[in-house]
Amino acid sequence: MNTFCRRGDQVDAESTIPHVIDTAEAALEVIYFAADYPEQSQVIALLLDSDLCGRTIVVVDGTVAPDSAIGVMEMLGEAAAAAGSDQSLVLASVRPGIGPLPGDVDRWLELNELADTFGCELLEWFVISDEVAWCPRDFLVEPPRWPEAS
């Protein structure tokens, strides 16, 4: 995997970008903000604290291989474990011009297993193509992991 991580300009306090990522819609808003346009192959990770406040966005470019999200999860999980911090994550694989792939359900299961191994919680993995997002979790008929609205 040819990777390049970058940190974008900081978002000012007046931004409409959500700071609390407690819904799929809020997560996608941040992901679309962080993604490159026109679309290119990327994995975008949102690292959230215990209150689901966004603390870090990691964008990894050049993630053409379908298993790229797994490598990113391993890297972030190892970092969270080394830091000894509880971490919730949201991942998005941007795949221009490619829809659902065989094996995405298995990738979802592997991503969950990795998150558990490192003491993290994977809230969601989105696959985005042509600005349309879908979740492999839906094929397993698993319920969403977002907190209940109060």
C-alpha positions in Angstrom: 0.0 0.0 0.0 1.4 3.3 -1.0 0.5 5.5 1.9 0.7 9.2 2.6 -0.8 10.7 5.7 -1.5 14.3 6.0 -3.0 16.8 8.4 -5.2 19.5 6.8 -5.8 23.0 8.0 -7.5 23.3 11.3 -11.2 23.9 11.3 -12.1 27.2 13.0 -14.7 27.4 15.9 -17.3 28.9 13.5 -17.3 25.9 11.2 -20.4 24.0 10.6 -18.4 20.7 10.7 -19.7 18.7 13.6 -17.4 18.3 16.6 -19.5 15.5 18.2 -19.8 12.5 15.9 -22.8 10.6 17.3 -24.6 9.8 14.0 -23.8 8.4 10.6 -24.8 11.7 9.1 -22.4 13.7 11.3 -19.6 11.2 10.4 -20.3 11.5 6.7 -20.3 15.3 6.9 -16.8 15.2 8.4 -15.6 12.5 6.0 -16.8 14.4 2.9 -15.1 17.5 4.3 -11.8 15.6 4.6 -12.0 13.8 1.3 -10.3 15.0 -1.9 -12.3 16.1 -4.8 -12.3 14.8 -7.4 -12.4 11.5 -5.6 -9.2 9.5 -5.3 -8.5 6.2 -3.5 -8.3 7.1 0.2 -9.0 5.7 3.6 -10.3 8.3 6.0 -10.4 7.6 9.7 -12.1 9.6 12.4 -10.7 9.1 15.9 -13.2 9.9 18.6 -12.9 10.2 22.4 -15.2 8.6 24.9 -17.7 11.5 24.4 -17.6 10.9 20.6 -15.9 14.2 20.1 -13.7 14.2 17.0 -10.1 14.6 17.9 -8.2 13.5 14.9 -8.9 12.9 11.2 -6.4 10.7 9.4 -6.4 10.6 5.6 -4.3 7.9 3.9 -3.9 8.4 0.1 -3.1 5.7 -2.5 -5.3 3.0 -0.9 -6.3 1.3 -4.1 -6.2 -2.3 -2.7 -9.6 -3.4 -1.2 -7.9 -4.5 2.1 -6.3 -1.0 2.6 -8.8 -0.2 5.4 -7.4 -3.2 7.3 -3.9 -1.9 7.2 -5.1 1.5 8.4 -7.1 -0.1 11.3 -4.0 -2.1 12.4 -1.9 1.1 12.4 -4.5 3.1 14.4 -5.3 0.3 16.7 -1.6 -0.2 17.6 -1.3 3.5 18.3 -4.4 3.6 20.5 -3.2 0.5 22.4 0.3 2.0 22.9 -1.3 5.2 24.2 -3.6 3.3 26.5 -6.6 5.3 25.5 -10.2 4.2 24.8 -10.8 5.0 21.2 -13.9 4.9 19.0 -13.2 4.9 15.2 -15.1 5.5 12.0 -13.5 4.4 8.8 -14.3 5.3 5.2 -12.8 3.7 2.1 -13.1 6.0 -0.9 -13.2 3.9 -4.1 -13.8 6.1 -7.1 -16.0 4.3 -9.7 -16.1 1.1 -7.8 -19.2 -0.1 -5.9 -19.6 -2.9 -3.4 -16.9 -5.6 -3.8 -17.0 -9.3 -3.0 -15.4 -9.7 0.4 -16.5 -6.4 1.9 -18.6 -8.2 4.5 -15.6 -10.3 5.5 -13.5 -7.1 5.6 -16.1 -5.6 8.0 -15.8 -8.6 10.2 -12.0 -8.4 10.2 -12.1 -4.7 10.9 -14.3 -5.4 14.0 -12.0 -8.1 15.2 -8.9 -5.9 14.9 -10.7 -3.0 16.7 -11.6 -5.4 19.5 -8.1 -6.8 19.7 -6.7 -3.3 20.3 -9.5 -2.3 22.7 -11.2 0.1 20.3 -14.7 0.4 19.1 -15.4 0.5 15.4 -18.6 2.5 15.1 -18.9 2.2 11.3 -17.0 1.5 8.0 -18.4 3.4 5.0 -17.5 2.6 1.5 -17.8 5.7 -0.8 -17.9 5.7 -4.5 -19.1 8.6 -6.7 -20.2 10.4 -3.5 -22.5 7.6 -2.5 -21.8 5.9 0.8 -22.9 2.5 1.9 -22.1 0.2 4.9 -21.0 -3.4 4.6 -22.6 -3.9 8.0 -26.0 -3.6 6.4 -25.5 -6.8 4.5 -25.2 -8.7 7.8 -28.4 -7.0 9.1 -26.4 -5.8 12.1 -28.0 -2.8 13.9 -26.1 0.5 13.8 -23.7 1.2 16.6 -24.5 4.8 17.0 -25.9 5.9 20.4 -29.6 6.0 20.9 -31.0 9.5 20.3 -32.2 11.1 23.6 
